[in-house]
Amino acid sequence: MALIKWRPREEWDPFRDLAEFEEEMQRFWGMPLIHWYPPKLWREERLWSVPLDIHETKDALVIKADLPGIKKEEIDISLHGDILTIKGEKKKEEETKDKHTHRLERFYGSFQRSISLPSYVDTTKAKASYKDGVLEITIPKTEEAKPKEKKIEIK
């Protein structure tokens, strides 16, 4: 009889369950899942999503995107109305004939991420920088949206 791990309903994570299923299948077949799963699905280039962090300061909206291994010339940032789009392509490394691949987990191919921006940012003054695989886009707020401070005199 095997013990089953119990997790409360709010902790359910489908990706963790999928990883556990893959481990079970690897034990069952005696080899990694990637070897018996249809190889074409693992090898073809897929569209992948760029992970983003978005935070707001008193003066601007700041968006950070992780794009490791991508040159800044391969990244395209565009604004269409209130939609910000980051897109590009991560090229696959050259394969050599004397190499035997054991696992392919890194993503290659085209990527694109679009987000809707709030109405209180000035998209005409947007700036971007790229360092160590992290893209940072800063979009200043309009003057009307910046918090105003007014001193109140005590009598």
C-alpha positions as CSV (number, residue, x, y, z in Angstrom):
1,M,0.0,0.0,0.0
2,A,1.4,3.4,-1.0
3,L,0.9,6.6,1.0
4,I,-0.6,9.4,-0.9
5,K,0.5,13.0,-0.2
6,W,-2.4,15.0,0.9
7,R,-2.5,18.7,0.0
8,P,-5.3,21.1,1.0
9,R,-7.3,22.3,-2.0
10,E,-5.9,25.9,-2.0
11,E,-2.4,24.5,-2.5
12,W,-3.2,22.6,-5.6
13,D,-0.6,23.3,-8.3
14,P,-1.2,21.6,-11.7
15,F,2.5,22.0,-12.7
16,R,3.7,20.3,-9.6
17,D,1.3,17.4,-10.2
18,L,2.5,17.3,-13.8
19,A,6.1,17.1,-12.6
20,E,5.2,14.3,-10.2
21,F,3.4,12.4,-13.0
22,E,6.5,12.8,-15.2
23,E,8.7,11.4,-12.4
24,E,6.3,8.4,-12.0
25,M,6.4,7.7,-15.8
26,Q,10.2,7.9,-15.7
27,R,10.3,5.3,-13.0
28,F,7.8,3.1,-14.9
29,W,9.6,3.3,-18.3
30,G,13.1,3.4,-16.8
31,M,14.1,6.4,-18.9
32,P,13.2,10.1,-19.1
33,L,9.8,11.0,-20.5
34,I,11.4,13.0,-23.2
35,H,12.7,9.8,-24.9
36,W,9.3,8.1,-25.3
37,Y,7.2,11.2,-25.8
38,P,6.8,12.2,-29.5
39,P,10.2,13.8,-30.2
40,K,8.8,16.3,-32.7
41,L,6.8,18.0,-30.0
42,W,9.9,18.5,-27.9
43,R,12.1,19.7,-30.7
44,E,10.0,22.1,-32.6
45,E,10.3,25.7,-31.7
46,R,7.5,27.0,-29.6
47,L,6.1,30.4,-28.7
48,W,7.0,31.1,-25.1
49,S,5.8,33.8,-22.7
50,V,8.2,36.4,-21.2
51,P,8.0,36.5,-17.4
52,L,7.3,40.1,-16.2
53,D,7.4,42.1,-13.0
54,I,5.4,45.3,-13.0
55,H,5.6,47.9,-10.3
56,E,4.7,51.5,-9.8
57,T,6.6,54.3,-8.3
58,K,5.3,57.8,-7.5
59,D,6.6,59.0,-10.9
60,A,6.4,56.0,-13.3
61,L,5.3,52.5,-14.2
62,V,8.3,50.1,-14.3
63,I,8.2,46.8,-16.2
64,K,11.0,44.3,-15.9
65,A,11.3,41.2,-18.2
66,D,13.7,38.3,-18.0
67,L,15.2,37.6,-21.4
68,P,18.4,35.6,-20.6
69,G,20.7,34.7,-23.5
70,I,19.1,37.2,-25.9
71,K,20.9,40.1,-27.5
72,K,19.3,43.5,-27.2
73,E,19.3,43.8,-31.0
74,E,16.9,40.7,-31.1
75,I,14.3,42.4,-28.9
76,D,11.5,44.5,-30.3
77,I,9.4,46.8,-28.1
78,S,6.4,48.6,-29.5
79,L,3.5,50.7,-28.3
80,H,0.2,50.7,-30.1
81,G,-2.2,52.9,-28.2
82,D,-2.2,51.6,-24.6
83,I,-0.8,48.2,-25.5
84,L,2.9,47.5,-24.9
85,T,4.4,44.5,-26.8
86,I,7.7,42.9,-26.2
87,K,8.7,40.4,-28.9
88,G,11.8,38.7,-30.4
89,E,13.4,35.4,-31.0
90,K,15.8,33.2,-29.1
91,K,18.0,31.4,-31.5
92,K,18.8,27.7,-30.9
93,E,22.4,26.8,-30.4
94,E,24.2,24.9,-33.1
95,E,23.9,21.1,-32.7
96,T,27.0,19.0,-33.1
97,K,27.0,15.4,-34.3
98,D,29.2,14.1,-31.5
99,K,26.8,15.4,-28.8
100,H,24.1,13.2,-27.2
101,T,21.2,15.3,-25.6
102,H,19.9,14.0,-22.3
103,R,17.4,16.8,-21.6
104,L,15.9,19.8,-23.4
105,E,14.3,22.2,-21.0
106,R,15.3,25.6,-22.2
107,F,12.9,27.4,-24.6
108,Y,13.9,28.6,-28.1
109,G,12.0,30.3,-30.8
110,S,9.8,33.3,-31.0
111,F,8.4,35.1,-27.9
112,Q,5.9,37.8,-27.5
113,R,4.2,39.4,-24.5
114,S,1.6,42.2,-24.7
115,I,0.2,44.1,-21.7
116,S,-2.4,46.8,-21.5
117,L,-1.1,50.0,-19.9
118,P,-3.1,52.2,-17.5
119,S,-4.4,55.5,-18.9
120,Y,-2.3,57.6,-16.6
121,V,1.1,56.9,-18.2
122,D,2.7,59.0,-20.9
123,T,3.7,56.5,-23.5
124,T,5.5,59.1,-25.6
125,K,8.3,59.3,-22.9
126,A,8.9,55.6,-22.5
127,K,12.5,54.5,-22.1
128,A,14.1,51.0,-22.1
129,S,17.4,49.6,-20.9
130,Y,18.8,46.1,-21.1
131,K,21.5,44.7,-18.8
132,D,22.5,41.1,-17.8
133,G,19.4,39.6,-19.5
134,V,16.9,41.9,-17.8
135,L,14.9,44.3,-19.9
136,E,13.6,47.3,-17.9
137,I,11.0,49.6,-19.4
138,T,10.1,52.9,-17.6
139,I,7.0,54.8,-18.6
140,P,6.5,58.0,-16.7
141,K,3.1,59.0,-15.3
142,T,1.3,62.1,-16.6
143,E,1.5,65.2,-14.4
144,E,-2.2,64.8,-13.5
145,A,-1.6,61.3,-12.2
146,K,1.3,62.1,-10.0
147,P,0.3,62.5,-6.3
148,K,0.1,66.1,-5.3
149,E,1.0,67.1,-1.8
150,K,-0.6,70.1,-0.2
151,K,0.5,71.5,3.2
152,I,-2.3,72.4,5.5
153,E,-1.6,75.2,7.9
154,I,-2.5,74.7,11.5
155,K,-4.3,77.7,13.1
